[in-house]
Amino acid sequence: MLAGKKLFLRALEESDLPTLQSWRNNESFRKYFREFRELTLNDQKNWFDSYVVRNDRSLMFGIIETKTNKLIGVCGLCYINWVYGNADLSLYIGKDNIYIDTQKDGFAWQTLDILFEYAFNRLNIHKIWTEIYEFDLLKSKLYNEYGFSKDAVLRDNYFYDGKYQDSHIYSILAPTWRENMKN
C-alpha cells in the first residue's frame, strides 16, 4: 500500500473489475482511452489476467479514498522498460464522474505525488511519459501545472468525433520531479 493524506494506492483486485468496467464504458470517459469499444466484464477480466496479474511490465493500482475506504480511480505504470527506466502513465478518477481534477489538493495531483515517489525513488524509474489526445484539456492542464514537458505532437494519430485528432506526448524526468517536490 502506498499512502498519502487523502488517498492511498493498492493493488487492483478482481472484485474491482465491475467498477472499472462501468468507468471504462462511461461515454464521457471512453473518448480519452485507447479502447474505443464497450467492454464486457469478460473483456475486463481478460485484461486483468493478462495485463495486471501476469505482466511484469505494468503496475496498476486502485486509488482508494482514505475517509471512505472506497475505490475512486485507477492509476499505473504501463509498458515499463526496466533497462531504460521509463514507463507510460495511466490515470483517471471514476468517482462522481470526475475523470481528472486539476487542483493541487485534488485526487489526481495526490495520486501523481504518491505514484511518482514510488516510481522515481523506489523503482529507480527515470522518466514517466504519457499520451493524451488534443481535446483532453483537463489532463493537459494537470500535466502542465505538475511540471511535465510536452515532448511531441503525433499528428492525426486518433480518430474521434468524425475527424482525426493529434496526440500529445508529455513526460517528466525524475530530477525534475524531485526539484518540483522541494518547492
N, CA, C and O atoms as a DFTB+ gen file, in Angstrom:
732 C
 N C O
     1  1       0.850      -1.180       0.000
     2  2       0.000       0.000       0.000
     3  2       0.894       1.241       0.000
     4  3       1.878       1.312       0.736
     5  1       0.541       2.203      -0.826
     6  2       1.252       3.475      -0.925
     7  2       0.303       4.560      -0.447
     8  3      -0.760       4.744      -1.039
     9  1       0.656       5.282       0.609
    10  2      -0.305       6.171       1.256
    11  2       0.056       7.643       1.135
    12  3       1.225       8.029       1.150
    13  1      -0.999       8.452       1.015
    14  2      -0.910       9.901       1.059
    15  2      -1.879      10.410       2.117
    16  3      -2.312       9.656       2.989
    17  1      -2.216      11.694       2.035
    18  2      -3.106      12.288       3.046
    19  2      -4.571      11.913       2.829
    20  3      -5.245      11.472       3.760
    21  1      -5.064      12.086       1.602
    22  2      -6.483      11.858       1.319
    23  2      -6.756      10.515       0.656
    24  3      -7.906      10.092       0.547
    25  1      -5.710       9.856       0.221
    26  2      -5.920       8.608      -0.504
    27  2      -4.707       7.708      -0.366
    28  3      -3.643       8.117       0.098
    29  1      -4.906       6.461      -0.789
    30  2      -3.792       5.530      -0.873
    31  2      -3.980       4.676      -2.116
    32  3      -5.081       4.568      -2.657
    33  1      -2.890       4.074      -2.556
    34  2      -2.902       3.206      -3.723
    35  2      -2.712       1.775      -3.251
    36  3      -1.873       1.499      -2.393
    37  1      -3.492       0.872      -3.813
    38  2      -3.341      -0.541      -3.506
    39  2      -3.459      -1.329      -4.809
    40  3      -3.962      -0.822      -5.812
    41  1      -2.998      -2.546      -4.777
    42  2      -3.098      -3.411      -5.952
    43  2      -4.564      -3.549      -6.364
    44  3      -5.457      -3.624      -5.520
    45  1      -4.789      -3.580      -7.667
    46  2      -6.146      -3.853      -8.149
    47  2      -6.529      -5.277      -7.786
    48  3      -5.682      -6.170      -7.748
    49  1      -7.802      -5.480      -7.523
    50  2      -8.320      -6.788      -7.168
    51  2      -9.406      -7.181      -8.162
    52  3     -10.039      -6.328      -8.783
    53  1      -9.604      -8.458      -8.297
    54  2     -10.628      -8.938      -9.226
    55  2     -12.009      -8.380      -8.871
    56  3     -12.830      -8.154      -9.760
    57  1     -12.268      -8.159      -7.599
    58  2     -13.556      -7.602      -7.182
    59  2     -13.753      -6.156      -7.659
    60  3     -14.876      -5.651      -7.640
    61  1     -12.676      -5.486      -8.084
    62  2     -12.768      -4.121      -8.616
    63  2     -13.280      -4.080     -10.052
    64  3     -13.694      -3.024     -10.530
    65  1     -13.256      -5.203     -10.737
    66  2     -13.499      -5.214     -12.178
    67  2     -14.868      -4.679     -12.601
    68  3     -14.922      -3.950     -13.591
    69  1     -15.970      -4.985     -11.928
    70  2     -17.245      -4.391     -12.361
    71  2     -17.231      -2.860     -12.300
    72  3     -17.803      -2.200     -13.168
    73  1     -16.588      -2.300     -11.288
    74  2     -16.499      -0.842     -11.191
    75  2     -15.643      -0.291     -12.320
    76  3     -16.012       0.698     -12.952
    77  1     -14.502      -0.923     -12.578
    78  2     -13.635      -0.488     -13.670
    79  2     -14.359      -0.572     -15.011
    80  3     -14.240       0.322     -15.849
    81  1     -15.105      -1.648     -15.202
    82  2     -15.860      -1.805     -16.450
    83  2     -16.855      -0.662     -16.625
    84  3     -16.980      -0.120     -17.723
    85  1     -17.556      -0.294     -15.572
    86  2     -18.540       0.793     -15.693
    87  2     -17.848       2.120     -15.997
    88  3     -18.358       2.913     -16.788
    89  1     -16.694       2.369     -15.381
    90  2     -15.960       3.601     -15.684
    91  2     -15.432       3.592     -17.108
    92  3     -15.521       4.598     -17.813
    93  1     -14.881       2.462     -17.535
    94  2     -14.315       2.374     -18.884
    95  2     -15.408       2.500     -19.950
    96  3     -15.138       2.967     -21.056
    97  1     -16.619       2.095     -19.630
    98  2     -17.726       2.194     -20.588
    99  2     -18.466       3.521     -20.493
   100  3     -19.367       3.779     -21.292
   101  1     -18.110       4.356     -19.546
   102  2     -18.730       5.671     -19.412
   103  2     -18.423       6.482     -20.672
   104  3     -17.260       6.740     -20.981
   105  1     -19.445       6.872     -21.378
   106  2     -19.284       7.571     -22.665
   107  2     -18.433       8.837     -22.539
   108  3     -17.649       9.149     -23.436
   109  1     -18.581       9.558     -21.442
   110  2     -17.806      10.793     -21.294
   111  2     -16.331      10.514     -20.981
   112  3     -15.492      11.395     -21.169
   113  1     -16.002       9.313     -20.510
   114  2     -14.610       8.920     -20.255
   115  2     -13.975       8.248     -21.469
   116  3     -12.817       8.507     -21.796
   117  1     -14.740       7.385     -22.131
   118  2     -14.185       6.479     -23.142
   119  2     -13.443       7.211     -24.251
   120  3     -12.485       6.672     -24.806
   121  1     -13.858       8.411     -24.582
   122  2     -13.185       9.149     -25.650
   123  2     -11.726       9.446     -25.318
   124  3     -10.936       9.719     -26.222
   125  1     -11.354       9.400     -24.045
   126  2      -9.980       9.669     -23.632
   127  2      -9.111       8.416     -23.571
   128  3      -7.902       8.514     -23.361
   129  1      -9.709       7.244     -23.750
   130  2      -8.990       5.983     -23.638
   131  2      -8.640       5.432     -25.008
   132  3      -9.291       5.758     -26.001
   133  1      -7.631       4.612     -25.058
   134  2      -7.248       3.960     -26.321
   135  2      -8.297       2.939     -26.757
   136  3      -8.429       2.642     -27.944
   137  1      -9.032       2.413     -25.801
   138  2     -10.088       1.431     -26.110
   139  2     -11.333       2.180     -26.550
   140  3     -11.869       2.991     -25.794
   141  1     -11.790       1.923     -27.736
   142  2     -12.901       2.679     -28.317
   143  2     -14.238       1.967     -28.226
   144  3     -15.265       2.551     -28.572
   145  1     -14.253       0.738     -27.776
   146  2     -15.499      -0.041     -27.781
   147  2     -15.985      -0.308     -26.369
   148  3     -15.240      -0.175     -25.399
   149  1     -17.249      -0.688     -26.277
   150  2     -17.806      -1.116     -24.993
   151  2     -17.082      -2.378     -24.536
   152  3     -16.803      -3.270     -25.337
   153  1     -16.786      -2.442     -23.262
   154  2     -16.114      -3.610     -22.707
   155  2     -17.103      -4.469     -21.935
   156  3     -17.922      -3.957     -21.172
   157  1     -17.023      -5.766     -22.136
   158  2     -17.800      -6.696     -21.329
   159  2     -17.011      -6.988     -20.053
   160  3     -15.827      -6.668     -19.959
   161  1     -17.666      -7.586     -19.095
   162  2     -16.962      -7.987     -17.884
   163  2     -15.888      -9.015     -18.230
   164  3     -14.828      -9.032     -17.605
   165  1     -16.148      -9.864     -19.210
   166  2     -15.143     -10.831     -19.650
   167  2     -13.921     -10.122     -20.246
   168  3     -12.788     -10.532     -19.997
   169  1     -14.145      -9.054     -21.037
   170  2     -13.029      -8.255     -21.565
   171  2     -12.199      -7.693     -20.416
   172  3     -10.969      -7.735     -20.450
   173  1     -12.875      -7.170     -19.405
   174  2     -12.184      -6.579     -18.267
   175  2     -11.392      -7.645     -17.512
   176  3     -10.271      -7.393     -17.070
   177  1     -11.974      -8.830     -17.366
   178  2     -11.293      -9.938     -16.686
   179  2     -10.071     -10.392     -17.475
   180  3      -9.022     -10.658     -16.889
   181  1     -10.194     -10.483     -18.801
   182  2      -9.050     -10.869     -19.638
   183  2      -7.924      -9.850     -19.508
   184  3      -6.755     -10.226     -19.424
   185  1      -8.272      -8.543     -19.492
   186  2      -7.269      -7.502     -19.304
   187  2      -6.581      -7.680     -17.954
   188  3      -5.355      -7.628     -17.861
   189  1      -7.371      -7.888     -16.922
   190  2      -6.835      -8.048     -15.579
   191  2      -5.865      -9.232     -15.509
   192  3      -4.763      -9.110     -14.975
   193  1      -6.286     -10.373     -16.053
   194  2      -5.449     -11.573     -16.003
   195  2      -4.156     -11.406     -16.792
   196  3      -3.083     -11.777     -16.315
   197  1      -4.254     -10.855     -17.984
   198  2      -3.061     -10.783     -18.835
   199  2      -2.212      -9.545     -18.582
   200  3      -0.992      -9.596     -18.736
   201  1      -2.827      -8.449     -18.202
   202  2      -2.087      -7.194     -18.105
   203  2      -1.708      -6.834     -16.675
   204  3      -0.658      -6.232     -16.450
   205  1      -2.532      -7.186     -15.718
   206  2      -2.268      -6.828     -14.329
   207  2      -1.585      -7.983     -13.597
   208  3      -0.558      -7.783     -12.947
   209  1      -2.138      -9.173     -13.695
   210  2      -1.633     -10.303     -12.924
   211  2      -0.351     -10.885     -13.524
   212  3       0.605     -11.150     -12.795
   213  1      -0.321     -11.086     -14.835
   214  2       0.781     -11.832     -15.453
   215  2       1.787     -10.978     -16.212
   216  3       2.596     -11.527     -16.959
   217  1       1.770      -9.687     -16.057
   218  2       2.635      -8.815     -16.850
   219  2       3.604      -8.079     -15.942
   220  3       3.188      -7.275     -15.108
   221  1       4.884      -8.348     -16.098
   222  2       5.879      -7.676     -15.258
   223  2       6.277      -6.307     -15.815
   224  3       7.187      -5.662     -15.294
   225  1       5.595      -5.870     -16.870
   226  2       5.869      -4.555     -17.445
   227  2       4.751      -3.558     -17.132
   228  3       4.691      -2.484     -17.729
   229  1       3.879      -3.908     -16.211
   230  2       2.845      -2.957     -15.780
   231  2       2.583      -3.127     -14.288
   232  3       2.616      -4.231     -13.746
   233  1       2.322      -1.995     -13.649
   234  2       1.944      -1.967     -12.239
   235  2       0.704      -1.085     -12.142
   236  3       0.792       0.136     -12.269
   237  1      -0.435      -1.700     -11.921
   238  2      -1.700      -0.974     -11.858
   239  2      -2.206      -0.948     -10.423
   240  3      -2.083      -1.922      -9.681
   241  1      -2.783       0.204     -10.048
   242  2      -3.241       0.405      -8.680
   243  2      -4.663       0.946      -8.649
   244  3      -5.072       1.707      -9.527
   245  1      -5.401       0.548      -7.636
   246  2      -6.656       1.190      -7.327
   247  2      -6.364       2.402      -6.466
   248  3      -5.531       2.346      -5.561
   249  1      -7.048       3.496      -6.748
   250  2      -6.925       4.710      -5.931
   251  2      -8.057       4.660      -4.914
   252  3      -9.230       4.630      -5.286
   253  1      -7.709       4.652      -3.642
   254  2      -8.685       4.475      -2.569
   255  2      -8.756       5.758      -1.748
   256  3      -7.736       6.256      -1.272
   257  1      -9.966       6.287      -1.585
   258  2     -10.166       7.463      -0.741
   259  2     -10.086       7.014       0.726
   260  3     -10.807       6.107       1.142
   261  1      -9.218       7.645       1.490
   262  2      -8.963       7.226       2.871
   263  2     -10.210       7.312       3.744
   264  3     -10.499       6.384       4.500
   265  1     -10.955       8.418       3.650
   266  2     -12.083       8.594       4.576
   267  2     -13.235       7.629       4.313
   268  3     -13.994       7.326       5.234
   269  1     -13.387       7.140       3.089
   270  2     -14.474       6.207       2.776
   271  2     -13.986       4.782       2.547
   272  3     -14.783       3.844       2.543
   273  1     -12.682       4.616       2.355
   274  2     -12.083       3.323       2.014
   275  2     -12.686       2.737       0.730
   276  3     -12.781       1.519       0.581
   277  1     -13.090       3.619      -0.194
   278  2     -13.717       3.198      -1.455
   279  2     -12.796       3.461      -2.631
   280  3     -12.016       4.414      -2.637
   281  1     -12.904       2.594      -3.623
   282  2     -12.185       2.755      -4.885
   283  2     -12.736       3.982      -5.608
   284  3     -13.936       4.063      -5.868
   285  1     -11.860       4.939      -5.934
   286  2     -12.309       6.153      -6.624
   287  2     -11.639       6.348      -7.984
   288  3     -12.012       7.249      -8.734
   289  1     -10.658       5.514      -8.303
   290  2      -9.972       5.670      -9.580
   291  2      -8.920       4.605      -9.774
   292  3      -8.783       3.675      -8.979
   293  1      -8.180       4.769     -10.858
   294  2      -7.157       3.806     -11.253
   295  2      -5.940       4.574     -11.739
   296  3      -6.061       5.612     -12.390
   297  1      -4.768       4.048     -11.414
   298  2      -3.537       4.616     -11.954
   299  2      -2.542       3.491     -12.144
   300  3      -2.725       2.383     -11.639
   301  1      -1.497       3.790     -12.873
   302  2      -0.476       2.774     -13.028
   303  2       0.658       3.205     -13.920
   304  3       0.632       4.255     -14.562
   305  1       1.642       2.356     -13.930
   306  2       2.794       2.484     -14.811
   307  2       2.700       1.340     -15.808
   308  3       2.671       0.171     -15.423
   309  1       2.654       1.675     -17.072
   310  2       2.470       0.686     -18.129
   311  2       3.680       0.691     -19.061
   312  3       4.449       1.652     -19.103
   313  1       3.826      -0.389     -19.796
   314  2       4.926      -0.509     -20.769
   315  2       6.262      -0.154     -20.117
   316  3       7.089       0.534     -20.716
   317  1       6.465      -0.623     -18.900
   318  2       7.694      -0.301     -18.176
   319  2       8.886      -0.911     -18.914
   320  3       8.899      -2.100     -19.232
   321  1       9.863      -0.086     -19.171
   322  2      11.118      -0.559     -19.725
   323  2      12.130      -0.516     -18.585
   324  3      12.657       0.543     -18.246
   325  1      12.390      -1.670     -18.007
   326  2      13.257      -1.747     -16.827
   327  2      14.709      -1.435     -17.180
   328  3      15.460      -0.996     -16.310
   329  1      15.124      -1.647     -18.420
   330  2      16.500      -1.364     -18.837
   331  2      16.720       0.136     -18.968
   332  3      17.704       0.670     -18.456
   333  1      15.801       0.819     -19.657
   334  2      15.964       2.250     -19.914
   335  2      15.289       3.125     -18.860
   336  3      15.439       4.346     -18.885
   337  1      14.561       2.525     -17.953
   338  2      13.993       3.261     -16.831
   339  2      12.878       4.218     -17.204
   340  3      12.850       5.352     -16.728
   341  1      11.952       3.775     -18.054
   342  2      10.812       4.632     -18.370
   343  2       9.522       3.831     -18.359
   344  3       9.521       2.605     -18.473
   345  1       8.419       4.566     -18.218
   346  2       7.100       3.932     -18.141
   347  2       6.036       4.913     -18.610
   348  3       6.208       6.129     -18.521
   349  1       4.943       4.369     -19.106
   350  2       3.772       5.135     -19.529
   351  2       2.829       5.270     -18.332
   352  3       2.578       4.300     -17.616
   353  1       2.317       6.471     -18.126
   354  2       1.393       6.756     -17.031
   355  2      -0.044       6.491     -17.456
   356  3      -0.463       6.863     -18.552
   357  1      -0.789       5.844     -16.571
   358  2      -2.229       5.675     -16.726
   359  2      -2.891       6.277     -15.493
   360  3      -2.467       6.013     -14.368
   361  1      -3.943       7.096     -15.700
   362  2      -4.593       7.754     -14.560
   363  2      -5.982       8.235     -14.925
   364  3      -6.168       8.893     -15.949
   365  1      -6.954       7.913     -14.095
   366  2      -8.263       8.558     -14.148
   367  2      -8.987       8.370     -12.821
   368  3      -8.738       7.414     -12.086
   369  1      -9.882       9.301     -12.534
   370  2     -10.695       9.280     -11.324
   371  2     -12.135       8.985     -11.745
   372  3     -12.747       9.775     -12.464
   373  1     -12.669       7.858     -11.302
   374  2     -14.020       7.480     -11.666
   375  2     -15.087       8.050     -10.746
   376  3     -16.242       8.207     -11.143
   377  1     -14.699       8.356      -9.527
   378  2     -15.648       8.855      -8.531
   379  2     -16.397      10.071      -9.071
   380  3     -15.792      11.005      -9.598
   381  1     -17.723      10.044      -8.931
   382  2     -18.578      11.174      -9.293
   383  2     -18.330      11.680     -10.718
   384  3     -18.537      12.859     -11.006
   385  1     -17.890      10.792     -11.599
   386  2     -17.597      11.156     -12.997
   387  2     -16.597      12.297     -13.111
   388  3     -16.682      13.111     -14.030
   389  1     -15.661      12.358     -12.191
   390  2     -14.665      13.436     -12.192
   391  2     -13.763      13.349     -13.412
   392  3     -13.513      14.374     -14.046
   393  1     -13.268      12.182     -13.764
   394  2     -12.264      11.883     -14.780
   395  2     -10.893      12.401     -14.342
   396  3     -10.005      11.598     -14.058
   397  1     -10.702      13.705     -14.282
   398  2      -9.451      14.307     -13.798
   399  2      -9.797      15.608     -13.093
   400  3     -10.521      16.447     -13.630
   401  1      -9.274      15.764     -11.889
   402  2      -9.356      17.063     -11.229
   403  2      -7.960      17.675     -11.312
   404  3      -6.972      16.945     -11.384
   405  1      -7.870      18.975     -11.301
   406  2      -6.581      19.620     -11.566
   407  2      -6.038      20.429     -10.394
   408  3      -4.957      21.008     -10.498
   409  1      -6.762      20.479      -9.292
   410  2      -6.318      21.266      -8.148
   411  2      -5.145      20.568      -7.452
   412  3      -5.052      19.341      -7.443
   413  1      -4.257      21.372      -6.873
   414  2      -3.098      20.808      -6.170
   415  2      -3.506      19.929      -4.987
   416  3      -2.753      19.036      -4.599
   417  1      -4.674      20.166      -4.415
   418  2      -5.128      19.326      -3.312
   419  2      -6.121      18.255      -3.787
   420  3      -6.785      17.613      -2.973
   421  1      -6.213      18.072      -5.088
   422  2      -7.170      17.119      -5.655
   423  2      -6.653      15.689      -5.681
   424  3      -5.497      15.414      -5.358
   425  1      -7.538      14.795      -6.074
   426  2      -7.213      13.368      -6.123
   427  2      -6.108      13.073      -7.142
   428  3      -5.175      12.329      -6.838
   429  1      -6.201      13.643      -8.339
   430  2      -5.222      13.333      -9.385
   431  2      -3.827      13.796      -8.981
   432  3      -2.856      13.057      -9.143
   433  1      -3.723      15.018      -8.457
   434  2      -2.417      15.565      -8.064
   435  2      -1.781      14.693      -6.971
   436  3      -0.598      14.359      -7.049
   437  1      -2.580      14.325      -5.945
   438  2      -2.036      13.497      -4.879
   439  2      -1.668      12.103      -5.384
   440  3      -0.694      11.510      -4.922
   441  1      -2.444      11.587      -6.324
   442  2      -2.108      10.298      -6.922
   443  2      -0.750      10.374      -7.600
   444  3       0.076       9.476      -7.439
   445  1      -0.509      11.445      -8.362
   446  2       0.796      11.609      -9.014
   447  2       1.910      11.674      -7.972
   448  3       2.954      11.044      -8.142
   449  1       1.696      12.428      -6.895
   450  2       2.718      12.516      -5.846
   451  2       3.081      11.128      -5.307
   452  3       4.259      10.794      -5.183
   453  1       2.073      10.336      -4.992
   454  2       2.299       9.010      -4.396
   455  2       2.927       8.064      -5.416
   456  3       3.919       7.397      -5.120
   457  1       2.354       8.006      -6.604
   458  2       2.839       7.086      -7.629
   459  2       4.266       7.428      -8.047
   460  3       5.089       6.533      -8.239
   461  1       4.560       8.716      -8.188
   462  2       5.891       9.121      -8.639
   463  2       6.942       8.924      -7.553
   464  3       8.091       8.607      -7.861
   465  1       6.569       9.104      -6.293
   466  2       7.519       8.814      -5.214
   467  2       7.937       7.351      -5.304
   468  3       9.116       7.021      -5.176
   469  1       6.975       6.496      -5.520
   470  2       7.241       5.067      -5.662
   471  2       8.083       4.786      -6.909
   472  3       9.082       4.070      -6.839
   473  1       7.685       5.343      -8.026
   474  2       8.376       5.071      -9.297
   475  2       9.799       5.608      -9.300
   476  3      10.736       4.882      -9.634
   477  1       9.967       6.869      -8.933
   478  2      11.271       7.505      -9.040
   479  2      12.219       7.128      -7.897
   480  3      13.416       6.952      -8.123
   481  1      11.703       7.004      -6.692
   482  2      12.579       6.770      -5.540
   483  2      12.744       5.305      -5.173
   484  3      13.774       4.928      -4.614
   485  1      11.756       4.470      -5.473
   486  2      11.877       3.065      -5.077
   487  2      12.159       2.135      -6.255
   488  3      12.891       1.154      -6.119
   489  1      11.577       2.449      -7.407
   490  2      11.786       1.584      -8.573
   491  2      12.923       2.058      -9.473
   492  3      13.323       1.353     -10.400
   493  1      13.439       3.249      -9.198
   494  2      14.513       3.843      -9.992
   495  2      14.101       4.096     -11.445
   496  3      14.928       4.003     -12.352
   497  1      12.838       4.411     -11.659
   498  2      12.384       4.858     -12.979
   499  2      12.961       6.254     -13.199
   500  3      13.000       7.061     -12.270
   501  1      13.400       6.538     -14.395
   502  2      13.995       7.846     -14.712
   503  2      12.995       8.785     -15.389
   504  3      13.019       9.995     -15.164
   505  1      12.113       8.215     -16.223
   506  2      11.173       9.056     -16.973
   507  2       9.804       8.395     -17.006
   508  3       9.678       7.191     -17.231
   509  1       8.778       9.213     -16.776
   510  2       7.396       8.762     -16.945
   511  2       6.793       9.618     -18.044
   512  3       6.862      10.847     -18.007
   513  1       6.211       8.955     -19.009
   514  2       5.622       9.637     -20.160
   515  2       4.159       9.240     -20.282
   516  3       3.713       8.266     -19.675
   517  1       3.426      10.003     -21.069
   518  2       2.025       9.676     -21.304
   519  2       1.574      10.276     -22.622
   520  3       2.125      11.272     -23.092
   521  1       0.584       9.668     -23.198
   522  2      -0.037      10.163     -24.434
   523  2      -1.456      10.597     -24.111
   524  3      -2.228       9.839     -23.523
   525  1      -1.797      11.822     -24.500
   526  2      -3.176      12.283     -24.367
   527  2      -3.613      12.882     -25.696
   528  3      -2.783      13.269     -26.519
   529  1      -4.905      12.953     -25.894
   530  2      -5.440      13.498     -27.141
   531  2      -5.633      14.998     -27.013
   532  3      -5.849      15.510     -25.914
   533  1      -5.558      15.690     -28.113
   534  2      -5.545      17.159     -28.102
   535  2      -6.761      17.766     -27.407
   536  3      -6.668      18.878     -26.886
   537  1      -7.879      17.082     -27.385
   538  2      -9.086      17.633     -26.760
   539  2      -9.158      17.322     -25.261
   540  3     -10.117      17.717     -24.598
   541  1      -8.154      16.618     -24.719
   542  2      -8.142      16.269     -23.296
   543  2      -7.538      17.440     -22.508
   544  3      -6.395      17.385     -22.055
   545  1      -8.330      18.480     -22.363
   546  2      -7.850      19.718     -21.761
   547  2      -7.571      19.583     -20.265
   548  3      -6.695      20.266     -19.735
   549  1      -8.311      18.707     -19.580
   550  2      -8.077      18.527     -18.147
   551  2      -6.703      17.909     -17.871
   552  3      -5.954      18.405     -17.029
   553  1      -6.379      16.831     -18.579
   554  2      -5.066      16.225     -18.362
   555  2      -3.959      17.153     -18.841
   556  3      -2.902      17.220     -18.214
   557  1      -4.175      17.855     -19.917
   558  2      -3.175      18.812     -20.399
   559  2      -2.884      19.856     -19.321
   560  3      -1.726      20.170     -19.046
   561  1      -3.938      20.384     -18.718
   562  2      -3.775      21.386     -17.645
   563  2      -3.046      20.775     -16.452
   564  3      -2.102      21.369     -15.931
   565  1      -3.479      19.592     -16.017
   566  2      -2.851      18.932     -14.881
   567  2      -1.371      18.698     -15.137
   568  3      -0.535      19.044     -14.302
   569  1      -1.042      18.122     -16.271
   570  2       0.352      17.771     -16.542
   571  2       1.226      19.008     -16.698
   572  3       2.366      19.013     -16.235
   573  1       0.723      20.041     -17.332
   574  2       1.495      21.282     -17.450
   575  2       1.761      21.892     -16.082
   576  3       2.884      22.312     -15.801
   577  1       0.744      21.947     -15.228
   578  2       0.906      22.547     -13.909
   579  2       1.770      21.669     -12.996
   580  3       2.450      22.178     -12.105
   581  1       1.741      20.361     -13.220
   582  2       2.511      19.448     -12.378
   583  2       4.009      19.464     -12.725
   584  3       4.838      19.056     -11.912
   585  1       4.348      19.929     -13.914
   586  2       5.757      20.021     -14.297
   587  2       6.196      19.124     -15.431
   588  3       7.390      19.002     -15.702
   589  1       5.237      18.492     -16.100
   590  2       5.568      17.699     -17.282
   591  2       6.017      18.633     -18.410
   592  3       5.691      19.820     -18.416
   593  1       6.755      18.086     -19.344
   594  2       7.106      18.778     -20.585
   595  2       6.346      18.130     -21.723
   596  3       6.150      16.915     -21.738
   597  1       5.916      18.945     -22.680
   598  2       5.311      18.376     -23.887
   599  2       6.459      18.040     -24.834
   600  3       7.171      18.929     -25.299
   601  1       6.630      16.756     -25.115
   602  2       7.753      16.288     -25.912
   603  2       7.453      16.226     -27.401
   604  3       8.337      16.444     -28.229
   605  1       6.205      15.927     -27.738
   606  2       5.907      15.709     -29.158
   607  2       4.414      15.836     -29.421
   608  3       3.584      15.724     -28.519
   609  1       4.109      16.069     -30.673
   610  2       2.742      16.011     -31.168
   611  2       2.731      14.987     -32.294
   612  3       3.480      15.106     -33.264
   613  1       1.882      13.989     -32.157
   614  2       1.692      12.991     -33.210
   615  2       0.461      13.405     -34.003
   616  3      -0.668      13.277     -33.530
   617  1       0.687      13.893     -35.194
   618  2      -0.398      14.458     -35.991
   619  2      -1.380      13.376     -36.444
   620  3      -0.987      12.273     -36.823
   621  1      -2.669      13.725     -36.393
   622  2      -3.739      12.841     -36.873
   623  2      -3.564      11.399     -36.391
   624  3      -3.648      10.457     -37.178
   625  1      -3.323      11.244     -35.107
   626  2      -2.999       9.940     -34.538
   627  2      -4.207       9.202     -33.972
   628  3      -4.107       8.021     -33.639
   629  1      -5.345       9.882     -33.858
   630  2      -6.518       9.304     -33.201
   631  2      -7.760       9.788     -33.935
   632  3      -7.861      10.962     -34.290
   633  1      -8.700       8.882     -34.161
   634  2      -9.940       9.252     -34.848
   635  2     -11.051       9.332     -33.821
   636  3     -11.359       8.345     -33.152
   637  1     -11.655      10.506     -33.692
   638  2     -12.731      10.699     -32.731
   639  2     -13.671      11.780     -33.241
   640  3     -13.237      12.775     -33.821
   641  1     -14.952      11.575     -33.020
   642  2     -15.975      12.554     -33.360
   643  2     -15.925      12.950     -34.836
   644  3     -16.120      14.113     -35.189
   645  1     -15.661      11.965     -35.685
   646  2     -15.702      12.176     -37.134
   647  2     -14.475      12.817     -37.750
   648  3     -14.477      13.158     -38.932
   649  1     -13.412      12.985     -36.945
   650  2     -12.199      13.565     -37.540
   651  2     -10.954      13.054     -36.822
   652  3     -11.014      12.545     -35.703
   653  1      -9.838      13.208     -37.503
   654  2      -8.567      12.826     -36.907
   655  2      -8.111      13.891     -35.915
   656  3      -8.281      15.090     -36.137
   657  1      -7.532      13.422     -34.821
   658  2      -7.071      14.288     -33.743
   659  2      -5.584      14.026     -33.505
   660  3      -5.094      12.920     -33.735
   661  1      -4.883      15.041     -33.046
   662  2      -3.488      14.876     -32.673
   663  2      -3.380      14.244     -31.289
   664  3      -4.260      14.409     -30.444
   665  1      -2.293      13.523     -31.077
   666  2      -1.914      13.041     -29.752
   667  2      -0.751      13.881     -29.266
   668  3       0.116      14.268     -30.048
   669  1      -0.735      14.159     -27.976
   670  2       0.355      14.903     -27.365
   671  2       1.090      13.971     -26.405
   672  3       0.476      13.290     -25.584
   673  1       2.405      13.958     -26.526
   674  2       3.234      13.147     -25.649
   675  2       3.860      14.071     -24.601
   676  3       4.556      15.030     -24.933
   677  1       3.598      13.762     -23.346
   678  2       4.153      14.514     -22.221
   679  2       5.084      13.589     -21.442
   680  3       4.907      12.371     -21.441
   681  1       6.078      14.180     -20.781
   682  2       6.920      13.378     -19.893
   683  2       7.434      14.228     -18.745
   684  3       7.457      15.457     -18.804
   685  1       7.844      13.527     -17.705
   686  2       8.507      14.166     -16.572
   687  2       9.679      13.267     -16.172
   688  3       9.545      12.046     -16.103
   689  1      10.818      13.889     -15.911
   690  2      12.025      13.175     -15.510
   691  2      12.143      13.184     -13.992
   692  3      11.662      14.099     -13.324
   693  1      12.784      12.163     -13.465
   694  2      12.963      12.062     -12.014
   695  2      13.612      13.314     -11.421
   696  3      13.125      13.803     -10.402
   697  1      14.696      13.865     -12.007
   698  2      15.286      15.076     -11.407
   699  2      14.315      16.267     -11.397
   700  3      14.300      17.045     -10.443
   701  1      13.519      16.406     -12.437
   702  2      12.526      17.491     -12.488
   703  2      11.491      17.304     -11.392
   704  3      11.149      18.255     -10.689
   705  1      10.995      16.090     -11.243
   706  2      10.008      15.802     -10.203
   707  2      10.579      16.082      -8.820
   708  3       9.914      16.693      -7.983
   709  1      11.804      15.637      -8.579
   710  2      12.417      15.850      -7.263
   711  2      12.567      17.352      -6.976
   712  3      12.313      17.800      -5.858
   713  1      12.973      18.111      -7.970
   714  2      13.127      19.559      -7.787
   715  2      11.765      20.204      -7.514
   716  3      11.652      21.072      -6.649
   717  1      10.737      19.783      -8.248
   718  2       9.385      20.328      -8.044
   719  2       8.847      19.979      -6.653
   720  3       8.105      20.767      -6.068
   721  1       9.206      18.822      -6.121
   722  2       8.723      18.418      -4.795
   723  2       9.328      19.274      -3.691
   724  3       8.744      19.387      -2.613
   725  1      10.485      19.879      -3.938
   726  2      11.112      20.764      -2.942
   727  2      10.350      22.065      -2.813
   728  3      10.346      22.683      -1.748
   729  1       9.697      22.491      -3.898
   730  2       9.011      23.797      -3.924
   731  2       7.614      23.718      -3.384
   732  3       6.912      24.727      -3.340
